[in-house]
Every structure is written in C-alpha cells, then in structure tokens.
Amino acid sequence: MRILFLFIGETHHLLHSLPIAAELQELSPQTDICIAVPGAEYLPIIERLTSAYPLFRPEPVLLKRGIGRRRHRSRLLTLFQNLRFLRSFDAIVVPERTTTIIRHFLGRNTRLIFTPHGAGDRAIMLDPRDRFFDFVLVAGNKSEQRLLEAGTITPGHYCVNGYVKMDFMKRIAKTGPRLFDNDRPVVVYTPHFRTELSSWPRFGRELIGAFSRQERYNLVVAPHMRLFHGASQAARDEILSLAVPGKILIDLDSPRLTDMTYTMGADIYVGDVSSQVYEFLLEPRPCIFLDAHDTDWRDNPDYRFWTLGDVASDVVDLMRAIDRAPERHSQYRNLQIEAFADSVGGDPSGAAERGARAILEYLDK
C-alpha cells in the first residue's frame, strides 16, 4: 500500500499532519509512506520533526510548482501539474481542503483523507468540501458534533483522535530560552489575518503603543503568518520598528509563530478569533479577547472561546483587563479546562498515533 502525505499549503501545516506519517510508518513498516512538498522551504521543518522519530527517515519529493499571483490559484496549478504522480497512490492525506478540487481526477481506488489544522470555534470548520473526503480526522467532541450536524462527516468515515500538533510539541518540548531577560509577566497578542474579524487594523498599533509606555509587562506580537503575507517590505519594517528591546518582541514570519514557542512561553493571552487560544490553554492561564467589531458574540457557538476570559472593546479596557486577569482567572479556569477537553480531547498525548491507527484501520477495510 502506498500512502502520500501531501503539503501544498503553508509550511506550518506540516506540524498538524507529518507526525501521523511517522507513527503510521512505525505501526506498518511495510507501508510505502511518501512525503511531497512544493518547495525547499518545507525541508527544515521536516528535518526538525523527523528528529523526534528516529525510525522515520522520509526522502521528500519536490513537486512541480504551479506559479500564480493568488495563493489559491498557485495551489491549484501545483495539483494539476502533478496529477499523474498523485494518481499513483492508494491514499492521499492532506491538511487543507483545496485538494478536493481534484477528487474526481484521482483513481477510483485512491482515498482522500483530511487532517484539519486547527480546533477553533468559528464556523470555518463547517466546510461543504469536507464531503469529498473519504475519511476525516477530528480533533475533539466539539468539532465532531458540529460536523455531524452539518452533514460533512458520516459515521464510519471519521475518527476523533486529538490535536496532533500539540502531541508533537509535547513530545519534543524542552525548557527553551526565555523570551525576555527580565521577570515581568509576558503577554502574547495573536491577531487574526482576516480584516473583517481581526483586531489588528483597529487596535494593533495602539496596543503596541500602550505597552511601550508601561513597565509592568512584556509583550510578544505574534500574528497569524498570513496577516503580513502580502505586505511590502516597507510596511513590515514599519511594524518591526515598533519593537522595544527587552520589552516588546514583534515576530511577523519566523517558525516560532507556529511551533507554540510564544503560546507556551506567555503568562497572559490576548487575541480575537485565533484558534491559537486552545494551544495556549494546554496549560490554563488568563485570557483576554479584543472585540474590534462590536460583535454580538454571546450565545454564539463561533465565539465560545470568548467565554474563557474577559472581553475588552478598546485598548484602555484591555490594559485594565490585563491588570486584573490573574485575580479573575479563578472564574474562568474550570471553563477553560472544559472547553479545552471538548476541543482537543484533553491531554493531546498520543493524538498522532491514534490518527495513524484510524487511517490504517479504515484503509484495511
């Protein structure tokens, strides 16, 4: 049996799916596991990940890369330029949905398997394209229930296995270097990239300015990697110039944005709608949410995470909320533990192995 783990999206998708390939190889050494990526920029992450699995030594295939002005078009071109190669596998495992466009161009016996790359609350998880997958891995009970209600997964064609990225990060976690050379509490700010949802356009610079004028906290600005993806170098330099050595760290594109360095190293979380809040809640800690759009969020399942901490409507309110967050955390701690378990199944240990076993059992049928 030949199984392809295909990556045509952002490099951080590797952390959500490649550990499953490593576990699958250990469970079934006779299975031919192939890794395919569209560029050399993926290779350092593959090397880092495989260092945690001594028996897993893949030789990644570099795909013919489609070039397009738009991200989606580039992915489509990559898929169609490599269609002959893709058709040679019994199963293709992907962490994105664009690949469903070639579903009917694959061989009749090629199974398409989905490993999602997040466990947030927003309805983005309810994507009709999921119906084109033969099998889906689901992080937790929350996602399982919503996907079943939407009809995008069906019994016998999915498995609840946990959060693979957290499983991997726990496996390799060691005490890393401190983010700051002082003892001030660290606040991490993770604005989303979609303008209609993000707090960055309205509050980002004002938030950084407020932290630059105080001496009680350190700040890490760690946006979604796509927030500044299309920005000019001048625009990026302008934001980076707002950093303050020893107090404000701004990271727009390094691997630390996606390997949980900042969410594991912070004391207080500030965000809007990023699913990174659940990575932060691997250990329950104070959270604050910044509402930049006068959102009617109460009783809205897409904003369940906003029940896990205070919600601020401006930067002045935010700074007050940060000051009182430690003493108010007792009101949210149990809610955080419950929401975390519902979203990623509690302790993520073993998520990759459970996913690998589920894929093998499904294909064996």
KAKA-V663973 format. One line per field, one symbol per residue. ss: DSSP state (H for helix, E for strand, L for the rest). psi: psi as a letter, one per 30 degrees, with the letter a starting at -180 (. if undefined). burial: # if it has 9 or more other ideal C-beta (glycine too) atoms within 8 Angstrom, else .. A space follows every 10 residues. Layout:
ss=???
psi=???
burial=???
This chain:
ss=LEEEEEELLL HHHHHHHHHH HHHHHHHLLL LEEEEEELLH HHHHHHHHHH LLLLLLLLLL EELLLLLLLL HHHHHHHHHH HLHHHHLLLL EEEELLLHHH HHHHHLLLLL EEEEELLLLL LLHHHLLHHH HHLLEEEELL HHHHHHHHHH LLLLLLLEEE LLLHHHHHHH HHLLLLLLLL LLLLEEEEEE LLLLLLLLLH HHHHHHHHHH HHLLLLEEEE EELLLLLLLL LLHHHHHHHH LLLELLLEEE ELLLHHHLLL HHHHHLLEEE ELLLLHHHHH LLLLLEEEEE LLLLLLLLLL HHHHHHHLLE EELLHHHHHH HHHHHHHHHH HLHHHHHHHH HHHHLLLLLL HHHHHHHHHH HHHHL
psi=kkkkjkjfal fffeffeefe eeeeeeeiff kjkkkklglf ffeeeeeeef ffiffjiljk kjlkkkklek eeeeeeeeee fgeeeefglf kkkkglfeff fgegfllegk kkkkjlhlha flgffikfff ffkfkkkkea eeeeeeeeef gflkkfglkj fajeeeeeee efkljlkkek hlgkkkkkki klfkeffkfe eefeeeeeee efglgfllkk jilkffegeg lleeeeeeef ffkjkfejkk jfglffffgg eeefflfkkk adgkffefee gejklkkkkj jgghkifkgj ffheffggll kkfleeeeee eeegeeffff ffeeeeeeee eeeggbjfkg eeeeeeeeee eeef.
burial=.#######.. ########## ########.. #.######.. .##.##..## .##..#.#.# #.#.##.#.. ..######## ###.###.## ########## .##..#...# #######.## ##..##...# ..#.###### .###.###.. .##...#### ########## ........## ...#.##### ###....### ..##..#### ##....#### #####.##.. ....##..## .#....#### ##..####.# ######.### ########## ##..###### ##....#... ..####.### ##..#.#### ##.##..##. .##.###.## #.###..#.. ########## .##..
